[in-house]
């Protein structure tokens, strides 16, 4: 058995985490429970099959496939176990009751396999626990990745990890090896008339299968959801059972998401006969910044790792202690196991959400729970109601006891309404009449199953349900799920609330349009964000996309925004713990800061050369006069954002992960470098910001060389009362605006659109120019408001890029790249000027639309002009200036 140790040691370093435990590398050979090397002649077995291995029979496993010993292909010694296809799948199981397990221990299985060339079929190793009667315990079933050999002739290692569980002494381990067609592995779900591909012939060889019994190790926290709450210490409990006489040690490491170790400690694991070693570790409150962390417990024997447990936990940022649950935000908790429902309310309270959806009917409900009492469901409702969290109870699956009474149930809950109502009405009416006062919404069906297309059958089912439930339910309590990619006829589902699923193919910027398309006074919308699950997407992009989707959804002001609970729980038999993701931190941050806020508008904040530049999003939300601005830029090459609407504001900047810092936006540093990851600015005077952001010219691009432009000044009154006063306009030095003073009298939400004339020098340098204004409200104590906007002085005929560099002999060389962006050929004169030197000109002759030409100018012995300004320009042959630009030499 010693030959296994080097293999296992190297394997541990490379295999990924499996069910919260990475592949262990046990050192003691006593931990090897059973090996199958298939050398059984020495044991007196001269049959073609290994002892106690039975062929799997049933649909998809034809009798003419089989297995046998093979002495032509083997990994060690002289024999392997060969499985042979002849159409269909073939598999063999080691008999129940032969491999008894020890409660409190974990099991690890290794098997070597190789195959012939296979297009579709794959070799697979599977295992599970069985009770004392030999019946499989479904929750314990695990399977390796399906495998087929490539061009290599090497043997491939398959591995399985079976965590121990609270099982009886007479429980046993079932092992299965198989050569399976696609219908027998994976998550394939073909349509009614689709066919699986198959390999008709093919072989797989299994050899050197080893089963190892390892100490059972657990690492848990006392915090529901593994959420480290601010101002509370974080405690870890460590437990190691099934201890042998080995000299073991437990090593704990706390690391951040990048793998940097923040805390390490080690303890000796003392032998406890028939018991377990336990240790508690408590970290001080607020010892970790907000973020996601990993705790790892390694049990080692000398230099070999015997077992490993990992858990992921989130350190939450501070939130207002008296904050009420946000009714605009919710989670879907359908996947949260019923046995952990008691942990759901405290998790929801930490998230700050005010709405949760979970199943009212579950497949494994008893008859008593259906028509008499359902204590687990009722207790959860009571706790949620006390916490002021609204509930949405779903009828997405028919309980097995009820389904057995129906003629057919292939269409899910919709089949209720084609069956005898006497079969289902008692169960449905019982639940609704008992809990209608505790549940705000009841949802019928599943968006994933039917899309609720408005056929006669579906609308009739909805009408039937409304008729049945009208005496019990309040109006607008029935919810139907819908995919946003499908048309919706509100007349077919009167008085229904729409649970609108927004699939990942919808870009975040398109989400408001989709919601507005469905939402109306007669059709409230609960918007569900279906997040992409592409693991290849970089982490930063995944978080940015998630935050953008939530923000854009809230900008449509639906009744509520819901996401899948960003927290998973591993199977209970795997000693699983709750696994928060970074998405949980993002969602909590947005819920905390946007809860109770109303979307006002997407502000046209000045960005670079033009207002509302493509890619910049500035969503303004308001909560009782206090504003929050969500900012990001999803353009490929974002430029710094000029926050001319926020000079002098002291705001709080919060990241989507919840880290906050105070920022003073002064006139000199009123810029932010934005990325696709949103940031939040809080503490903003909402009305002042809207007033500042609305100030603009209707012509954000002014033609260079023209000298005069007729345009309009724009301003909007965001206040709830009439705005009166005077607006004084100012341009850059040498500019004049006529009229320079405009009398203002704007009703609430009214807009100023006043004509003005802007005059500027013909030779004004091209680039971004700042137009300022001072609005002086009427009233004795009224304070003036500074306003500003930016315009671009440019040309619609030509684009010009200028460059200056030093020549080899102290010369200064100016280079001018000219591109014709008009629709006609261009004839003009280009020129360059430097202080103390004669002006130089170059002709541009018949430059076609879209073409580019380069002009160079050399000024000898001009090294002393370095760091001074030169001037380059272009004018038509009649003297009209097209563009003038300064260049630093």
C-alpha positions, 0 to 999 in steps of 0.5 A, a space after each residue: 500500500 505504500 506505493 499509493 502515498 507519493 501519488 496521493 501526496 502530489 494529487 492533493 496539490 492539484 485537484 480542485 476543492 470538492 464539496 468543501 474539501 480538497 482531495 486528501 493525501 493520507 499517510 497511514 496505510 491503515 487508512 486504506 480500507 479496500 483495494 481492487 487490483 483484480 488479481 483474483 486467481 490467487 484467491 481462487 476466482 477463475 470466473 470471468 468477473 470479479 467477486 461480488 461485482 454485479 452488472 447493473 440492469 434496467 433501461 439503457 443497460 442492455 443484456 448484451 453488454 458486459 464486463 470481464 477480467 482482461 490480461 492484455 491491458 492492465 496498469 499493474 500486475 497482470 489483470 484489469 476489469 474491462 467493460 465492453 459496449 455493444 450499444 447502450 451503457 454498461 456498469 457494475 456495482 460492488 455488492 451492498 453490505 460488503 464495505 461497511 462504513 464507520 460513522 464519523 469518518 470520510 471516504 476517498 476513492 481512487 481509480 485508474 481508467 483508460 478507454 478506446 477512442 470514444 465519441 460520445 460514451 464515457 467512463 465514470 466512477 460513482 459511489 454512495 452510501 446504502 442503509 442496512 437494507 441495501 437501499 441507496 441514500 440518494 443525498 450521498 451519491 457522487 460521481 467522477 467527471 466522465 472520461 474518455 482517453 485522448 491520443 495518450 496511452 497513459 492511465 487516467 486517475 478518477 477520484 471521489 470524495 464521500 463525506 461521512 454522515 450520521 449513519 447507522 453502524 450497518 450502513 455500507 458503501 456502494 461502488 460503481 464503475 461504468 462505461 456510459 452513454 450521454 443519457 446516463 451522465 451529466 445534466 442532459 435534458 433533451 426535448 421530447 423528440 430529440 435523440 441522444 448520440 451513442 457509441 455502438 462499440 468501445 471499451 474501458 479498463 479499470 484497475 487499482 481502485 483504492 478506498 481510503 477511510 479518513 478522519 472526519 473533519 468539520 470547520 464551522 462558524 456560529 454565524 448564520 450564512 457564514 456572515 461576520 456581523 459588524 461589532 460581533 466577534 467571529 467564532 470558528 469551531 473545529 472538530 476531528 473525529 475517527 481518530 487513530 493512533 497517528 500523531 496528528 496536528 490541526 493547522 488553521 489559516 485565514 486568507 483573503 480572496 487573493 490567497 494572502 494569509 492573514 492569520 495562521 495557528 496550529 494545535 496538536 490533535 489529541 487522541 480521544 477514544 470513541 470521541 472527537 477532538 474539538 477546538 474553538 477559535 474566536 476573532 475580535 469584532 471588526 478585525 477584518 475589513 469588509 470582504 470575502 475570506 476563506 478559512 482552511 483547516 488542515 489535519 496533517 500527519 507529519 508532512 502529509 495532509 490527511 484531510 482538509 476543510 475550507 469554508 468561505 465567509 463574508 465580513 459585512 460592512 457597517 449599516 445603520 442599526 435602525 434601518 428597516 428592511 427595504 421593501 424594494 429589494 428581495 431574494 429568491 430562496 427556492 434553493 435554500 433547503 427546508 432543514 435550514 429555514 431557521 437560518 433564513 430570517 437572520 440572513 435576510 435581516 443582514 442583507 436588509 431585504 424586505 421581500 423573500 420568495 420560497 416554496 409553499 409546496 415541496 415535492 416531499 410534503 406529507 399528506 398531513 402537511 398538505 391538508 392539516 398543518 405545516 409547522 416548518 412553513 408556518 413557523 417561518 412565516 411567523 418569524 418573517 412577519 415579526 421581522 417586517 419581511 414580506 413573503 412570496 409563496 410559490 406553487 412551482 412544484 406539485 407535492 408527490 402525494 398530490 401528484 399521485 392522485 392526478 391523472 398526469 402532471 407533466 405540465 407542473 402546476 398547470 395540470 391542476 386545472 385540467 384535473 378534477 378540482 376535488 383532488 386539489 382544491 382542499 389542499 390549496 384552499 386550506 393553505 391559502 385560507 390559513 396563511 392569506 394574512 401572512 403572505 402578500 403574494 402567491 405565485 402560480 407556476 414556474 417561468 422556467 417550465 412554461 413561460 406562461 404563454 397566453 394560450 386559451 389553456 393558460 388563461 383559463 387556468 388563471 381565470 379558474 384560480 382567480 375565481 377559486 381564490 377571490 373569496 380568500 385573497 386580497 386583490 393583486 396577490 396572484 403572481 405569474 412568472 414571465 420571461 422578458 423575451 416573450 410578448 405579454 398580453 395584460 388583458 389575458 391576466 387581469 389583476 395579476 402581478 408580473 414576476 418578470 425574469 430578465 435573462 442575461 442576454 439582455 444588456 444592463 442598459 436595456 433593462 429599463 426599456 424592458 421593464 417599462 414595456 411590461 409595467 403599467 398601473 394595472 400590471 405591477 412588476 417584480 423584476 427578477 435579475 437572472 445573472 450570467 453564470 459564465 465562470 470564465 468571465 473575469 471576477 471584476 467584470 462579473 461583479 460590475 455586470 451584477 451591480 449594473 443590472 441591479 442599478 439599471 433595474 432600480 432605475 425603472 422603479 419596479 415594485 421590487 427587485 429580486 435576485 437569487 439568494 447569493 448564498 449556497 448551502 452544500 448538502 447536509 450529508 457533506 457536512 456542508 456550510 453556507 457559502 456566501 459569494 462576493 455577489 452577496 456583498 455587492 447586493 447587500 451594499 446596494 440594498 443598504 444604500 438604495 433601500 427606501 430611495 426613489 430613482 429621479 433621473 439619469 443625469 447628463 453630467 459633463 464628461 470630457 468634451 461633451 455632455 452625457 458622453 457615451 458610456 457614462 451613467 449617472 443615476 440619481 436616487 433620492 431618499 427624503 431629500 438626500 441624494 445618492 449618485 451611482 456612477 460608472 463608465 462602460 466605454 472601452 477607453 473611459 475618460 475622467 468624468 468632470 463633476 462640474 455639477 458637484 463643486 464643493 460637495 463633501 460626499 461619501 464614496 462607497 464601493 459596490 463591496 461596501 467600503 466607504 470613504 469621505 471625499 471633498 469634491 473641490 473645484 480643482 479636483 472635481 474629477 473621477 476616473 470611472 470604470 465599468 464598476 459602479 461607485 456610489 456618492 452619498 450626501 448629495 443635495 438632490 435638487 441642487 444637483 439636478 439644477 446644476 446638471 440640467 444647465 447646458 447649451 443645446 449645441 455642445 459642439 461649436 464650429 472652430 473659426 466661425 466666431 459666432 453661433 446661435 444656440 439655446 441655454 437649457 435649465 430645469 427647475 427640479 423643485 416643488 415650487 416656482 423658481 424665480 431669479 436671474 441667470 448671469 452667463 459667462 464664457 472664457 476670456 475673449 468670449 461674449 454671450 448675448 444676452 448675458 443676463 436672463 430673467 428666470 420664472 420656472 414652474 415646478 419641473 418646468 424647463 428653460 429653453 432660451 435663445 442666446 448668441 455666443 461670440 468667440 475669436 476666429 483664432 480660438 484654439 480648439 478643445 473643451 471650453 467651459 461655459 459658466 453661469 451664476 443663478 441668483 434666486 429671488 429672496 433676501 436670504 437666497 444664496 447664488 448657485 454656481 453653474 457650469 457646462 462644457 462645450 467642444 470647439 471643433 470642426 465638422 470638416 477636418 480632424 487635426 492631431 498635432 505633435 512636436 518633437 526635437 530633431 537631431 541638431 537642436 531643431 523643433 519639428 511640428 507634425 500635423 495629421 489632417 483627416 477629412 471628415 466631410 463629404 467633399 474633397 478638401 483644398 486648404 492651407 495648413 500652417 504652423 507658427 512658433 515664437 520668433 520664427 516666420 510662419 510656415 505653410 503647406 498646401 492641402 490639395 484634393 484631400 478625399 473624404 476619409 483620407 489622411 495627410 501628414 504635414 511637417 514643419 522644421 524650425 532650425 536652431 529652436 532648442 530654446 523654444 522647448 516647453 513653449 507653445 506653438 500654434 498649428 492650424 488649417 484654413 480654406 483658400 478664401 481665408 476661412 479658419 477651419 481649426 486652430 490648435 496649440 501644441 506644447 514644444 
